[in-house]
Amino acid sequence: QVQLVESGGGLVQTGGSLRLSCAMSGRLFNVYVVAWYRQAPGKQRELVALRRRDESTNYADSVKGRFTISRDAAKETVYLQMNSLIPEDTGVYYCAAMDSGSGSYNYWGQGTQVTVSS
């Protein structure tokens, strides 16, 4: 099992920045992908960014150039640095992890709220 705990959400004005953290613990040796998803009120959960074990990354078009996903191996923590925030970035942000060979995310955190005021 893998446990994921998000933190770092909050209220920020348009143009501001936040850094989300996803602290990971448990059986991490088989984790291949770690991702950040978000869900806005009344909308489906969407992929924001992901990072594979080989350090390759992907981003949603809406956040390219503004968000950066990174990992601190020593702390077993994955970060999402969010800059130039806009109201459309508002939502609950979830950390998710996928085991090698799995076709879907096996583990999810509880989420952290991000609210961007206009």
KELUMNU-952906 format. One line per field, with one value per residue: residue in three letters; x, y, z of N, C-alpha, C, O, CB in turn. Coordinates in nm, 2 decimals, always signed. Last residue first. Glycine has a CB too. Layout:
REM KELUMNU-952906
r (ALA,...)
n.east (X,...)
n.north (Y,...)
n.up (Z,...)
ca.east (X,...)
ca.north (Y,...)
ca.up (Z,...)
c.east (X,...)
c.north (Y,...)
c.up (Z,...)
o.east (X,...)
o.north (Y,...)
o.up (Z,...)
cb.east (X,...)
cb.north (Y,...)
cb.up (Z,...)
END
This chain:
REM KELUMNU-952906
r (SER,SER,VAL,THR,VAL,GLN,THR,GLY,GLN,GLY,TRP,TYR,ASN,TYR,SER,GLY,SER,GLY,SER,ASP,MET,ALA,ALA,CYS,TYR,TYR,VAL,GLY,THR,ASP,GLU,PRO,ILE,LEU,SER,ASN,MET,GLN,LEU,TYR,VAL,THR,GLU,LYS,ALA,ALA,ASP,ARG,SER,ILE,THR,PHE,ARG,GLY,LYS,VAL,SER,ASP,ALA,TYR,ASN,THR,SER,GLU,ASP,ARG,ARG,ARG,LEU,ALA,VAL,LEU,GLU,ARG,GLN,LYS,GLY,PRO,ALA,GLN,ARG,TYR,TRP,ALA,VAL,VAL,TYR,VAL,ASN,PHE,LEU,ARG,GLY,SER,MET,ALA,CYS,SER,LEU,ARG,LEU,SER,GLY,GLY,THR,GLN,VAL,LEU,GLY,GLY,GLY,SER,GLU,VAL,LEU,GLN,VAL,GLN)
n.east (-1.06,-0.89,-0.86,-0.81,-0.77,-0.77,-0.66,-0.70,-0.63,-0.47,-0.48,-0.36,-0.36,-0.47,-0.43,-0.29,+0.03,+0.30,+0.37,+0.11,+0.05,-0.11,-0.21,-0.34,-0.58,-0.74,-1.03,-1.01,-0.91,-0.82,-0.97,-0.85,-0.49,-0.15,+0.13,+0.23,+0.28,+0.44,+0.39,+0.60,+0.64,+0.86,+1.07,+1.30,+1.47,+1.35,+1.12,+1.00,+0.76,+0.58,+0.47,+0.27,+0.31,+0.37,+0.04,-0.22,-0.37,-0.27,-0.12,+0.19,+0.44,+0.78,+1.03,+1.15,+1.11,+0.87,+0.68,+0.44,+0.18,-0.09,-0.38,-0.67,-0.98,-1.31,-1.58,-1.76,-1.87,-1.57,-1.29,-1.03,-0.71,-0.41,-0.08,+0.09,+0.35,+0.43,+0.53,+0.60,+0.74,+0.84,+0.67,+0.48,+0.50,+0.43,+0.46,+0.31,+0.29,+0.22,+0.20,+0.25,+0.13,+0.10,-0.11,-0.28,-0.55,-0.48,-0.57,-0.61,-0.48,-0.25,-0.07,-0.08,-0.17,-0.04,-0.07,+0.06,+0.03,+0.08)
n.north (+3.66,+3.40,+3.06,+2.80,+2.46,+2.20,+1.87,+1.52,+1.27,+1.07,+0.74,+0.47,+0.38,+0.47,+0.21,+0.00,-0.11,-0.12,+0.04,+0.23,+0.57,+0.81,+1.15,+1.43,+1.68,+1.98,+2.14,+2.48,+2.73,+2.81,+3.02,+3.24,+3.18,+3.22,+3.23,+2.89,+2.62,+2.33,+2.05,+1.77,+1.48,+1.32,+1.20,+1.33,+1.25,+1.33,+1.55,+1.64,+1.84,+2.03,+2.36,+2.59,+2.76,+2.61,+2.47,+2.46,+2.38,+2.14,+1.95,+1.79,+1.55,+1.43,+1.21,+1.06,+0.80,+0.78,+1.08,+1.30,+1.52,+1.75,+1.74,+1.58,+1.64,+1.55,+1.76,+2.01,+2.12,+2.28,+2.10,+1.90,+1.78,+1.59,+1.50,+1.18,+0.96,+0.63,+0.41,+0.23,+0.03,+0.14,+0.22,+0.14,+0.43,+0.77,+1.11,+1.42,+1.66,+2.01,+2.31,+2.64,+2.93,+3.27,+3.52,+3.59,+3.64,+3.54,+3.24,+3.01,+2.67,+2.38,+2.23,+1.87,+1.53,+1.21,+0.87,+0.55,+0.23,-0.12)
n.up (-0.78,-0.60,-0.60,-0.39,-0.33,-0.10,-0.15,-0.09,-0.01,-0.27,-0.41,-0.61,-0.87,-1.18,-1.43,-1.52,-1.40,-1.44,-1.14,-0.99,-0.95,-0.75,-0.70,-0.53,-0.61,-0.53,-0.60,-0.73,-0.96,-1.20,-1.28,-1.16,-1.18,-1.10,-1.14,-1.04,-0.85,-0.81,-0.66,-0.56,-0.37,-0.15,-0.02,+0.06,-0.14,-0.38,-0.46,-0.78,-0.95,-1.19,-1.24,-1.43,-1.65,-1.87,-1.88,-1.81,-2.02,-2.11,-1.85,-1.89,-1.80,-1.78,-1.68,-1.48,-1.48,-1.34,-1.44,-1.34,-1.45,-1.40,-1.42,-1.52,-1.35,-1.26,-1.39,-1.21,-0.98,-0.89,-1.02,-0.93,-1.05,-1.00,-1.04,-1.01,-1.07,-1.18,-1.05,-0.75,-0.63,-0.40,-0.20,+0.03,+0.24,+0.13,+0.04,+0.02,-0.19,-0.18,-0.38,-0.36,-0.54,-0.63,-0.81,-1.01,-0.78,-0.44,-0.26,-0.01,-0.03,+0.01,+0.14,+0.09,+0.08,+0.11,+0.05,+0.08,-0.06,+0.00)
ca.east (-1.04,-0.99,-0.80,-0.91,-0.71,-0.85,-0.63,-0.72,-0.76,-0.48,-0.52,-0.36,-0.39,-0.41,-0.50,-0.34,-0.11,+0.21,+0.42,+0.21,+0.02,+0.01,-0.24,-0.22,-0.55,-0.62,-0.96,-1.06,-0.98,-0.74,-1.00,-0.97,-0.61,-0.27,+0.04,+0.25,+0.17,+0.46,+0.33,+0.55,+0.62,+0.76,+0.97,+1.18,+1.51,+1.36,+1.24,+1.01,+0.89,+0.58,+0.59,+0.29,+0.27,+0.44,+0.18,-0.12,-0.41,-0.24,-0.24,+0.11,+0.33,+0.66,+0.96,+1.15,+1.22,+0.99,+0.71,+0.58,+0.23,+0.05,-0.30,-0.53,-0.89,-1.17,-1.51,-1.68,-1.96,-1.72,-1.36,-1.17,-0.80,-0.54,-0.18,+0.02,+0.28,+0.38,+0.59,+0.53,+0.67,+0.94,+0.70,+0.55,+0.45,+0.49,+0.44,+0.40,+0.23,+0.31,+0.14,+0.32,+0.12,+0.16,-0.03,-0.15,-0.51,-0.53,-0.46,-0.67,-0.52,-0.36,-0.02,-0.09,-0.15,-0.10,-0.05,-0.02,+0.10,+0.00)
ca.north (+3.75,+3.50,+3.18,+2.90,+2.58,+2.30,+2.00,+1.64,+1.32,+1.14,+0.88,+0.54,+0.28,+0.51,+0.32,+0.09,-0.08,-0.23,-0.01,+0.12,+0.45,+0.73,+1.02,+1.36,+1.55,+1.92,+2.05,+2.34,+2.69,+2.71,+2.89,+3.18,+3.24,+3.15,+3.30,+3.04,+2.69,+2.47,+2.12,+1.91,+1.54,+1.42,+1.12,+1.35,+1.24,+1.19,+1.55,+1.54,+1.80,+1.92,+2.27,+2.49,+2.82,+2.74,+2.47,+2.50,+2.50,+2.26,+2.00,+1.89,+1.60,+1.50,+1.28,+1.21,+0.84,+0.75,+0.93,+1.28,+1.40,+1.73,+1.87,+1.57,+1.65,+1.56,+1.63,+1.96,+2.09,+2.25,+2.22,+1.90,+1.88,+1.61,+1.59,+1.29,+1.04,+0.76,+0.45,+0.34,+0.00,+0.09,+0.31,+0.06,+0.29,+0.67,+0.97,+1.33,+1.53,+1.90,+2.19,+2.52,+2.83,+3.14,+3.47,+3.62,+3.62,+3.63,+3.33,+3.11,+2.79,+2.46,+2.35,+2.00,+1.66,+1.32,+1.01,+0.66,+0.36,+0.00)
ca.up (-0.89,-0.61,-0.66,-0.43,-0.39,-0.17,-0.08,-0.16,+0.03,-0.15,-0.41,-0.48,-0.76,-1.06,-1.37,-1.62,-1.38,-1.50,-1.26,-0.98,-1.03,-0.78,-0.73,-0.57,-0.56,-0.60,-0.50,-0.72,-0.84,-1.13,-1.34,-1.10,-1.23,-1.08,-1.23,-1.06,-0.93,-0.80,-0.77,-0.54,-0.50,-0.17,-0.08,+0.14,+0.00,-0.34,-0.37,-0.67,-0.92,-1.10,-1.25,-1.32,-1.52,-1.85,-1.93,-1.70,-1.95,-2.19,-1.92,-1.83,-1.89,-1.73,-1.78,-1.47,-1.56,-1.27,-1.44,-1.35,-1.40,-1.44,-1.42,-1.50,-1.47,-1.23,-1.37,-1.32,-1.10,-0.86,-0.99,-0.96,-0.98,-1.06,-0.97,-1.08,-0.97,-1.21,-1.17,-0.81,-0.75,-0.49,-0.31,-0.07,+0.21,+0.22,+0.00,+0.10,-0.17,-0.15,-0.32,-0.38,-0.43,-0.64,-0.70,-1.03,-0.92,-0.54,-0.32,-0.08,+0.04,-0.06,+0.07,+0.18,+0.02,+0.19,-0.01,+0.14,-0.06,+0.00)
c.east (-1.02,-0.95,-0.91,-0.84,-0.82,-0.76,-0.70,-0.69,-0.79,-0.62,-0.51,-0.40,-0.42,-0.46,-0.43,-0.42,-0.16,+0.06,+0.34,+0.25,+0.14,-0.03,-0.11,-0.26,-0.41,-0.59,-0.86,-0.99,-1.03,-0.80,-0.92,-1.00,-0.73,-0.39,-0.10,+0.14,+0.20,+0.36,+0.34,+0.48,+0.55,+0.75,+0.84,+1.06,+1.39,+1.39,+1.25,+1.14,+0.89,+0.72,+0.57,+0.41,+0.30,+0.41,+0.24,+0.02,-0.31,-0.27,-0.21,-0.02,+0.25,+0.56,+0.83,+1.09,+1.24,+1.11,+0.84,+0.61,+0.38,+0.08,-0.16,-0.46,-0.75,-1.08,-1.36,-1.62,-1.89,-1.80,-1.50,-1.23,-0.94,-0.61,-0.30,-0.05,+0.22,+0.32,+0.55,+0.60,+0.59,+0.87,+0.78,+0.57,+0.54,+0.43,+0.50,+0.36,+0.33,+0.23,+0.24,+0.25,+0.20,+0.13,+0.03,-0.05,-0.37,-0.48,-0.53,-0.56,-0.59,-0.40,-0.13,-0.05,-0.15,-0.07,-0.12,+0.02,+0.00,+0.09)
c.north (+3.90,+3.60,+3.28,+3.02,+2.67,+2.42,+2.11,+1.76,+1.45,+1.20,+0.94,+0.69,+0.36,+0.43,+0.36,+0.21,+0.02,-0.21,-0.13,+0.08,+0.35,+0.61,+0.94,+1.21,+1.50,+1.79,+1.98,+2.26,+2.55,+2.66,+2.78,+3.04,+3.18,+3.24,+3.24,+3.10,+2.84,+2.54,+2.26,+1.95,+1.68,+1.47,+1.21,+1.27,+1.25,+1.17,+1.40,+1.56,+1.70,+1.87,+2.15,+2.40,+2.72,+2.80,+2.61,+2.51,+2.55,+2.39,+2.13,+1.92,+1.70,+1.53,+1.33,+1.28,+0.99,+0.79,+0.91,+1.13,+1.38,+1.59,+1.85,+1.71,+1.64,+1.56,+1.65,+1.82,+2.03,+2.23,+2.19,+2.03,+1.86,+1.72,+1.60,+1.38,+1.16,+0.83,+0.59,+0.39,+0.11,+0.06,+0.26,+0.14,+0.22,+0.53,+0.88,+1.19,+1.44,+1.77,+2.09,+2.41,+2.71,+3.06,+3.33,+3.57,+3.67,+3.59,+3.42,+3.21,+2.88,+2.58,+2.43,+2.11,+1.77,+1.45,+1.11,+0.79,+0.46,+0.13)
c.up (-0.84,-0.72,-0.67,-0.48,-0.44,-0.21,-0.16,-0.08,-0.03,-0.12,-0.27,-0.50,-0.63,-0.94,-1.24,-1.56,-1.48,-1.48,-1.31,-1.13,-1.02,-0.85,-0.77,-0.59,-0.61,-0.53,-0.58,-0.61,-0.84,-1.00,-1.28,-1.15,-1.16,-1.13,-1.22,-1.15,-0.93,-0.90,-0.74,-0.67,-0.48,-0.31,-0.09,+0.09,+0.09,-0.20,-0.32,-0.59,-0.80,-1.08,-1.15,-1.35,-1.40,-1.72,-1.92,-1.75,-1.84,-2.11,-1.99,-1.92,-1.82,-1.84,-1.73,-1.58,-1.56,-1.34,-1.36,-1.34,-1.42,-1.39,-1.47,-1.51,-1.43,-1.35,-1.33,-1.29,-1.22,-0.98,-0.96,-0.92,-1.02,-0.99,-1.06,-0.99,-1.04,-1.09,-1.21,-0.94,-0.81,-0.63,-0.42,-0.20,+0.11,+0.19,+0.10,+0.08,-0.11,-0.14,-0.29,-0.31,-0.46,-0.52,-0.73,-0.92,-0.94,-0.68,-0.42,-0.13,-0.06,+0.02,+0.00,+0.09,+0.13,+0.13,+0.07,+0.08,+0.00,+0.00)
o.east (-1.00,-0.84,-1.00,-0.76,-0.90,-0.68,-0.69,-0.70,-0.91,-0.71,-0.53,-0.35,-0.49,-0.58,-0.34,-0.47,-0.09,-0.02,+0.30,+0.17,+0.25,-0.13,-0.02,-0.34,-0.38,-0.57,-0.88,-0.90,-1.09,-0.75,-0.95,-1.06,-0.72,-0.39,-0.17,+0.07,+0.19,+0.36,+0.27,+0.50,+0.46,+0.86,+0.73,+0.95,+1.38,+1.34,+1.17,+1.24,+0.79,+0.80,+0.55,+0.45,+0.33,+0.47,+0.18,+0.11,-0.32,-0.20,-0.13,-0.01,+0.23,+0.60,+0.77,+1.09,+1.32,+1.22,+0.92,+0.56,+0.44,+0.03,-0.11,-0.49,-0.71,-1.11,-1.30,-1.60,-1.95,-1.79,-1.55,-1.24,-0.97,-0.58,-0.29,-0.08,+0.28,+0.24,+0.63,+0.72,+0.53,+0.94,+0.79,+0.50,+0.66,+0.33,+0.61,+0.25,+0.43,+0.11,+0.33,+0.24,+0.23,+0.10,+0.01,+0.07,-0.33,-0.38,-0.63,-0.48,-0.63,-0.35,-0.11,+0.00,-0.22,+0.05,-0.24,+0.14,-0.12,+0.20)
o.north (+3.99,+3.62,+3.27,+3.08,+2.63,+2.47,+2.11,+1.76,+1.50,+1.17,+0.87,+0.75,+0.30,+0.41,+0.28,+0.29,+0.10,-0.28,-0.22,+0.09,+0.39,+0.55,+1.00,+1.16,+1.52,+1.78,+1.91,+2.32,+2.50,+2.57,+2.66,+2.96,+3.06,+3.37,+3.22,+3.03,+2.90,+2.51,+2.32,+1.90,+1.69,+1.50,+1.17,+1.27,+1.18,+1.07,+1.36,+1.59,+1.69,+1.87,+2.18,+2.38,+2.76,+2.90,+2.71,+2.54,+2.66,+2.49,+2.21,+1.90,+1.69,+1.54,+1.27,+1.40,+1.05,+0.82,+1.00,+1.06,+1.45,+1.54,+1.91,+1.78,+1.68,+1.48,+1.76,+1.79,+2.01,+2.31,+2.08,+2.06,+1.81,+1.76,+1.63,+1.35,+1.22,+0.76,+0.66,+0.42,+0.09,+0.06,+0.32,+0.12,+0.25,+0.52,+0.90,+1.15,+1.40,+1.77,+2.07,+2.41,+2.68,+3.11,+3.27,+3.58,+3.78,+3.52,+3.38,+3.25,+2.85,+2.60,+2.54,+2.10,+1.76,+1.49,+1.10,+0.81,+0.46,+0.13)
o.up (-0.92,-0.75,-0.75,-0.40,-0.52,-0.13,-0.29,+0.04,-0.03,-0.20,-0.17,-0.60,-0.54,-0.92,-1.19,-1.64,-1.53,-1.53,-1.24,-1.22,-1.03,-0.82,-0.83,-0.52,-0.73,-0.41,-0.69,-0.54,-0.94,-0.94,-1.30,-1.08,-1.12,-1.12,-1.32,-1.22,-0.82,-1.02,-0.66,-0.78,-0.40,-0.37,-0.05,+0.16,+0.20,-0.14,-0.24,-0.65,-0.74,-1.17,-1.03,-1.46,-1.29,-1.68,-1.95,-1.68,-1.80,-2.12,-1.94,-2.04,-1.70,-1.96,-1.63,-1.58,-1.64,-1.28,-1.33,-1.25,-1.51,-1.29,-1.56,-1.61,-1.32,-1.44,-1.36,-1.17,-1.32,-1.08,-1.00,-0.80,-1.13,-0.87,-1.18,-0.87,-1.12,-1.01,-1.27,-0.94,-0.92,-0.73,-0.53,-0.30,+0.10,+0.11,+0.15,+0.10,-0.17,-0.10,-0.37,-0.18,-0.58,-0.41,-0.83,-0.93,-0.90,-0.70,-0.48,-0.05,-0.17,+0.14,-0.05,-0.02,+0.23,+0.12,+0.10,+0.06,-0.03,+0.05)
cb.east (-1.15,-1.00,-0.73,-1.01,-0.60,-0.96,-0.48,-0.86,-0.76,-0.38,-0.67,-0.23,-0.28,-0.44,-0.65,-0.43,-0.14,+0.25,+0.57,+0.16,-0.01,+0.09,-0.34,-0.11,-0.66,-0.50,-1.06,-1.04,-1.09,-0.60,-0.98,-1.08,-0.62,-0.29,+0.09,+0.39,+0.03,+0.60,+0.18,+0.66,+0.53,+0.77,+0.93,+1.14,+1.62,+1.47,+1.22,+1.00,+0.98,+0.50,+0.72,+0.16,+0.13,+0.40,+0.18,-0.13,-0.55,-0.32,-0.36,+0.19,+0.24,+0.70,+0.93,+1.30,+1.21,+1.00,+0.72,+0.66,+0.16,+0.14,-0.31,-0.46,-0.92,-1.13,-1.51,-1.57,-2.03,-1.77,-1.35,-1.24,-0.75,-0.63,-0.11,-0.07,+0.38,+0.28,+0.54,+0.52,+0.57,+1.00,+0.76,+0.47,+0.31,+0.46,+0.49,+0.40,+0.19,+0.39,+0.02,+0.47,-0.03,+0.31,-0.11,-0.13,-0.61,-0.50,-0.35,-0.78,-0.41,-0.48,+0.08,+0.01,-0.25,-0.05,-0.09,-0.01,+0.14,-0.09)
cb.north (+3.75,+3.58,+3.15,+2.93,+2.54,+2.35,+2.03,+1.65,+1.33,+1.25,+0.89,+0.52,+0.18,+0.67,+0.28,+0.01,-0.02,-0.36,-0.06,+0.00,+0.49,+0.70,+1.01,+1.37,+1.45,+2.02,+1.95,+2.27,+2.79,+2.76,+2.89,+3.28,+3.24,+3.12,+3.31,+3.06,+2.65,+2.51,+2.07,+2.01,+1.45,+1.54,+1.00,+1.50,+1.34,+1.13,+1.65,+1.40,+1.92,+1.80,+2.34,+2.40,+2.86,+2.83,+2.43,+2.40,+2.48,+2.26,+2.02,+2.03,+1.48,+1.63,+1.18,+1.25,+0.78,+0.60,+0.88,+1.35,+1.28,+1.83,+1.94,+1.47,+1.78,+1.44,+1.54,+2.06,+2.21,+2.37,+2.32,+1.78,+2.02,+1.48,+1.73,+1.23,+1.08,+0.76,+0.35,+0.46,-0.12,-0.03,+0.44,-0.07,+0.29,+0.70,+0.94,+1.37,+1.47,+1.93,+2.14,+2.53,+2.79,+3.16,+3.47,+3.77,+3.69,+3.77,+3.25,+3.19,+2.85,+2.37,+2.32,+1.98,+1.68,+1.31,+1.01,+0.66,+0.40,+0.00)
cb.up (-0.99,-0.47,-0.79,-0.31,-0.50,-0.08,-0.06,-0.21,+0.18,-0.15,-0.46,-0.41,-0.74,-1.03,-1.35,-1.71,-1.24,-1.44,-1.25,-0.91,-1.18,-0.66,-0.84,-0.46,-0.60,-0.60,-0.44,-0.85,-0.81,-1.11,-1.49,-1.12,-1.38,-0.93,-1.37,-1.11,-0.88,-0.83,-0.79,-0.51,-0.59,-0.07,+0.01,+0.14,+0.04,-0.43,-0.25,-0.73,-0.89,-1.16,-1.23,-1.31,-1.52,-1.96,-2.08,-1.59,-1.88,-2.32,-1.82,-1.82,-1.95,-1.65,-1.90,-1.45,-1.70,-1.25,-1.59,-1.23,-1.48,-1.38,-1.29,-1.60,-1.55,-1.13,-1.50,-1.37,-1.14,-0.78,-1.11,-0.89,-1.01,-1.06,-0.95,-1.18,-0.85,-1.33,-1.28,-0.71,-0.72,-0.44,-0.25,-0.10,+0.16,+0.37,-0.14,+0.25,-0.32,-0.02,-0.40,-0.34,-0.40,-0.66,-0.58,-1.04,-1.02,-0.51,-0.38,+0.00,+0.10,-0.08,-0.02,+0.30,-0.09,+0.34,-0.16,+0.29,-0.21,+0.12)
END
